[in-house]
Amino acid sequence: MIILHTALAAEARPLIRRLGLKPGPGAPAPRLMVGDGTALVVSGTGRVRAAAAVAAAWTRLDATGHAPSAILNTGLCGAADSGRHPRGSVFVINACTDTTCGRRYYPDILLRHSLPEAGLHTFDKVIHSPEEARSGVRTAPELVDMEAAGVFEAGTLFLPASHVHALKIVGDALTDARFVTAADVESLIDDAIESITAFAAALRAFAASSEKSGRVLDESEERALGEAMDALRLTATQRARLSAAARHYRLLHDAPPSPVLAAFAARPPKSKNERAQALDRLLHALNGV
C-alpha cells in the first residue's frame, strides 16, 4: 500500500479519476480515498496539516491491517527560475528544506526513474517572488511549496527515507501574478498524470521488493561503508548522502560498492577542504554522474 498526499482537492481529483479511488475507512477528516494498493489523503495547505494528515492516514490504514510501505507527496509548486523549471514540468525532489527551522530532508532515491531532480524549500506562507524566496535562507531555492517538509517529517517517523518521496509539478514562476484557478490546477495535474502514476507505481514496487529482500547492503558492504565514513570523518549529513549513494550503486549495478568505498577509505583526508573534495569524488564515483 502506498499513500499519495496532495494539499488540494483539485490536485487530487485527476488522481482519483485515474486510479478509480473510493472513500476509505474512518472519519471524514482528513479525506481518505482508497483503491488497489493505493490510498490518497487530501490535507489542505500547510506543512502542519500535511504532517497531521499523513500520520492520520497511516494510523487508519495500519488499523485495518494495510500498513503502508511508501508515501508520495505530489502537487503543484512554485519555481524561482522559469527558464530552468518551466510551468508544467515534473521534478523528483532530492532535498527538502523546512524554512521554519532549517531542517533538511534528503530522500534516498534508490528506485530507478527517468525524471529530472530538484531541491525544494517549504515555506509557511505563499511566496510571491524569487527575492522573497531567497530572503532568510542559506541556499537559493529552486522550487517552493508549503507542504512537503511536513510529509517528510511525518513519513520518516514510520518509514525509511528511501520510502518517502515528493514529486512536484511547476504551477507558477513566482513572478507570474496570474491567479491559478482550480481548473488550472486540475489541468496541470492531468498533463502530468502519466509521470505521477508511473513514479508512484515504481515506488510501490521498490518498497515491496525491499520488504521481501530486506536490507540493500549485506554485512560486509555495511562494514565497508562504515569504514569509509569513519576514514573520511564525515558529518551526519555527509554520512546520509554517502549511505544513499552506496545503496543507489548496489541497486543500479547489482554489484557491491565495497571496492569503491575501500579505495577512498585508504586515503584519509587531512583537512575539511580535502574531506569535502574526497566526498565529492566518491559520490561521483558511486552515482555515476
C-alpha positions as CSV (number, residue, x, y, z in Angstrom):
1,M,0.0,0.0,0.0
2,I,1.3,3.5,-0.9
3,I,-0.1,6.8,0.5
4,L,-0.4,9.6,-2.0
5,H,-0.7,13.0,-0.5
6,T,-2.0,16.2,-2.0
7,A,-2.8,19.6,-0.4
8,L,-5.7,20.5,-2.6
9,A,-8.8,18.7,-3.7
10,A,-8.2,20.0,-7.2
11,E,-4.8,18.2,-7.2
12,A,-6.4,15.0,-6.0
13,R,-9.4,14.8,-8.5
14,P,-7.3,13.7,-11.5
15,L,-5.6,11.0,-9.4
16,I,-9.0,9.8,-8.0
17,R,-10.4,9.5,-11.5
18,R,-7.3,7.8,-13.0
19,L,-6.8,5.3,-10.2
20,G,-10.5,4.7,-9.5
21,L,-10.3,5.6,-5.8
22,K,-13.3,5.4,-3.5
23,P,-14.0,6.8,0.0
24,G,-11.9,4.9,2.6
25,P,-12.3,3.9,6.3
26,G,-12.5,6.2,9.3
27,A,-13.6,9.7,10.0
28,P,-14.4,12.2,7.2
29,A,-11.4,14.4,8.0
30,P,-8.8,14.2,6.7
31,R,-10.3,12.9,3.5
32,L,-9.1,9.5,2.6
33,M,-9.7,7.7,-0.8
34,V,-8.5,4.1,-1.4
35,G,-8.1,1.7,-4.3
36,D,-6.0,-1.2,-5.4
37,G,-2.8,-0.8,-3.4
38,T,-3.2,3.0,-3.1
39,A,-4.6,5.4,-0.6
40,L,-4.9,9.2,-1.2
41,V,-5.2,11.8,1.5
42,V,-6.0,15.5,1.0
43,S,-4.7,17.7,3.8
44,G,-5.4,21.3,3.0
45,T,-2.5,23.8,2.7
46,G,0.5,24.0,5.1
47,R,3.1,21.6,6.4
48,V,1.4,21.1,9.8
49,R,-1.8,20.0,8.1
50,A,0.2,17.8,5.8
51,A,2.0,16.1,8.6
52,A,-1.2,15.5,10.6
53,A,-3.0,14.1,7.5
54,V,-0.2,11.7,6.6
55,A,0.0,10.5,10.2
56,A,-3.8,10.0,10.5
57,A,-3.9,8.2,7.1
58,W,-1.1,5.9,8.3
59,T,-2.9,5.1,11.6
60,R,-6.2,4.4,9.9
61,L,-4.7,2.1,7.3
62,D,-2.5,0.3,9.8
63,A,-5.5,-0.3,12.0
64,T,-7.2,-2.2,9.1
65,G,-4.2,-4.4,8.5
66,H,-2.9,-2.4,5.5
67,A,0.2,-0.6,6.8
68,P,1.6,1.5,4.0
69,S,5.1,0.7,2.7
70,A,5.6,4.1,0.9
71,I,4.5,7.7,0.9
72,L,4.5,10.1,-2.0
73,N,3.6,13.8,-1.8
74,T,2.6,15.3,-5.1
75,G,1.0,18.5,-6.4
76,L,2.0,22.0,-7.6
77,C,4.9,24.1,-6.6
78,G,6.5,27.4,-7.5
79,A,9.7,27.9,-9.4
80,A,12.3,30.6,-8.8
81,D,13.7,30.3,-12.3
82,S,11.1,29.6,-15.0
83,G,13.9,29.0,-17.5
84,R,15.3,26.0,-15.7
85,H,11.9,24.9,-14.3
86,P,9.2,25.8,-16.8
87,R,5.5,25.6,-16.0
88,G,4.1,22.1,-16.2
89,S,7.5,20.4,-15.7
90,V,7.7,17.5,-13.3
91,F,10.6,17.0,-10.7
92,V,11.6,14.4,-8.2
93,I,12.6,16.2,-5.0
94,N,16.2,15.2,-3.9
95,A,16.4,17.6,-1.0
96,C,13.7,19.5,1.0
97,T,14.4,22.3,3.4
98,D,11.9,23.3,6.1
99,T,12.4,27.1,6.2
100,T,10.8,27.5,9.6
101,C,13.5,25.6,11.4
102,G,16.2,25.0,8.8
103,R,15.9,21.2,8.9
104,R,16.8,19.4,5.7
105,Y,15.4,16.1,4.4
106,Y,17.3,14.0,1.9
107,P,15.2,11.3,0.4
108,D,17.2,8.2,-0.5
109,I,16.3,7.9,-4.2
110,L,17.2,4.3,-4.8
111,L,14.5,3.4,-7.3
112,R,15.1,3.9,-11.0
113,H,13.3,6.8,-12.7
114,S,13.8,9.0,-15.8
115,L,12.6,12.3,-14.4
116,P,14.8,15.3,-13.6
117,E,15.5,16.1,-9.9
118,A,15.5,19.4,-8.0
119,G,15.7,20.8,-4.5
120,L,12.6,22.2,-2.7
121,H,12.1,24.7,0.1
122,T,8.9,24.5,2.2
123,F,7.5,27.8,3.5
124,D,4.7,28.6,5.9
125,K,3.4,31.3,3.7
126,V,2.7,32.0,0.0
127,I,5.8,33.2,-1.8
128,H,5.3,35.9,-4.4
129,S,8.7,36.5,-5.8
130,P,12.2,34.9,-6.2
131,E,13.6,37.6,-4.0
132,E,11.1,36.7,-1.2
133,A,12.0,33.1,-1.6
134,R,15.7,33.8,-1.1
135,S,15.2,36.0,1.9
136,G,16.4,34.5,5.1
137,V,17.5,31.1,3.6
138,R,21.1,29.9,3.2
139,T,20.8,28.5,-0.2
140,A,18.7,29.9,-3.1
141,P,15.6,27.8,-3.6
142,E,14.9,26.0,-6.9
143,L,11.3,25.1,-6.1
144,V,9.0,26.2,-3.3
145,D,5.9,24.8,-1.7
146,M,4.0,24.7,1.7
147,E,3.6,21.0,2.5
148,A,6.5,18.7,1.6
149,A,8.5,19.2,4.7
150,G,5.5,18.1,6.8
151,V,5.1,15.0,4.7
152,F,8.8,14.1,5.1
153,E,8.7,14.8,8.9
154,A,5.7,12.6,9.5
155,G,6.5,10.0,6.8
156,T,10.0,9.3,8.2
157,L,8.6,8.5,11.6
158,F,7.1,5.4,10.0
159,L,9.3,4.6,7.1
160,P,13.0,4.9,6.0
161,A,14.0,7.8,3.8
162,S,14.1,5.6,0.7
163,H,10.3,5.1,1.0
164,V,9.2,8.7,1.4
165,H,9.3,11.0,-1.6
166,A,7.9,14.1,-3.2
167,L,7.1,14.6,-6.9
168,K,6.3,18.2,-7.8
169,I,4.7,19.9,-10.9
170,V,5.6,23.5,-11.5
171,G,2.5,25.6,-11.4
172,D,3.9,29.2,-11.5
173,A,7.2,31.1,-11.7
174,L,6.6,33.2,-8.6
175,T,6.8,36.3,-10.8
176,D,3.6,35.3,-12.6
177,A,0.8,37.3,-11.0
178,R,-1.9,35.4,-12.7
179,F,-4.4,33.7,-10.4
180,V,-4.2,29.9,-10.7
181,T,-7.7,28.6,-10.7
182,A,-8.9,25.1,-9.6
183,A,-9.4,24.3,-13.3
184,D,-5.7,25.3,-13.9
185,V,-4.6,23.0,-11.1
186,E,-6.6,20.1,-12.4
187,S,-5.3,20.7,-16.0
188,L,-1.6,20.7,-14.8
189,I,-2.1,17.5,-12.8
190,D,-3.9,15.9,-15.7
191,D,-1.0,16.8,-18.0
192,A,1.5,15.2,-15.5
193,I,-0.7,12.2,-14.6
194,E,1.4,9.6,-16.5
195,S,4.6,10.8,-14.7
196,I,2.9,10.8,-11.3
197,T,1.3,7.4,-11.6
198,A,4.4,5.8,-13.1
199,F,6.6,7.1,-10.3
200,A,4.1,6.0,-7.7
201,A,3.9,2.5,-9.2
202,A,7.8,2.3,-9.3
203,L,7.9,3.5,-5.6
204,R,5.3,0.9,-4.6
205,A,7.2,-1.8,-6.4
206,F,10.5,-0.7,-4.9
207,A,9.0,-0.7,-1.4
208,A,7.5,-4.2,-1.9
209,S,10.8,-5.6,-3.2
210,S,12.7,-4.1,-0.2
211,E,10.3,-5.8,2.2
212,K,11.0,-9.1,0.5
213,S,14.7,-8.8,0.1
214,G,15.5,-7.0,3.4
215,R,18.3,-4.5,3.5
216,V,20.1,-3.4,0.4
217,L,23.7,-3.9,1.6
218,D,24.9,-7.1,3.2
219,E,27.1,-7.1,6.4
220,S,30.4,-6.8,4.6
221,E,29.1,-3.9,2.5
222,E,27.7,-2.1,5.5
223,R,31.1,-2.6,7.2
224,A,32.9,-1.1,4.2
225,L,30.5,1.8,4.2
226,G,31.1,2.4,7.9
227,E,34.9,2.3,7.5
228,A,34.7,4.8,4.6
229,M,32.6,7.1,6.7
230,D,35.0,6.9,9.7
231,A,38.1,7.3,7.5
232,L,36.7,10.4,5.8
233,R,35.4,11.7,9.2
234,L,32.0,12.6,7.8
235,T,29.3,14.7,9.4
236,A,25.9,13.2,10.0
237,T,24.5,14.9,6.8
238,Q,27.5,13.7,4.8
239,R,27.0,10.2,6.1
240,A,23.4,10.2,5.0
241,R,24.4,11.3,1.5
242,L,27.1,8.6,1.2
243,S,24.8,5.9,2.6
244,A,22.2,6.8,-0.1
245,A,24.8,6.8,-2.8
246,A,26.2,3.4,-1.8
247,R,22.7,1.9,-1.8
248,H,22.0,3.5,-5.2
249,Y,25.2,1.9,-6.6
250,R,24.3,-1.5,-5.2
251,L,20.8,-1.5,-6.8
252,L,21.8,0.2,-10.1
253,H,24.8,-2.1,-10.8
254,D,23.8,-5.2,-8.9
255,A,27.4,-5.1,-7.6
256,P,29.0,-4.4,-4.2
257,P,30.2,-0.8,-3.6
258,S,32.9,-2.0,-1.3
259,P,35.8,-1.7,-3.7
260,V,34.9,1.9,-4.5
261,L,34.5,2.7,-0.8
262,A,37.7,1.0,0.2
263,A,39.7,3.0,-2.3
264,F,38.7,6.2,-0.7
265,A,38.9,4.9,2.9
266,A,42.6,4.1,2.2
267,R,43.3,7.8,1.7
268,P,42.0,9.7,4.8
269,P,41.8,13.5,4.3
270,K,43.9,15.9,6.3
271,S,41.6,18.9,6.3
272,K,37.9,19.8,5.9
273,N,38.7,21.0,2.4
274,E,40.2,17.7,1.5
275,R,37.3,15.9,3.1
276,A,34.8,17.8,1.0
277,Q,36.8,17.2,-2.2
278,A,37.1,13.5,-1.4
279,L,33.4,13.1,-0.7
280,D,32.5,14.8,-3.9
281,R,34.7,12.4,-5.9
282,L,33.3,9.4,-4.0
283,L,29.7,10.5,-4.6
284,H,30.5,11.0,-8.3
285,A,32.0,7.5,-8.5
286,L,29.0,5.9,-6.8
287,N,26.3,7.9,-8.6
288,G,28.0,7.8,-12.0
289,V,27.2,11.5,-12.7
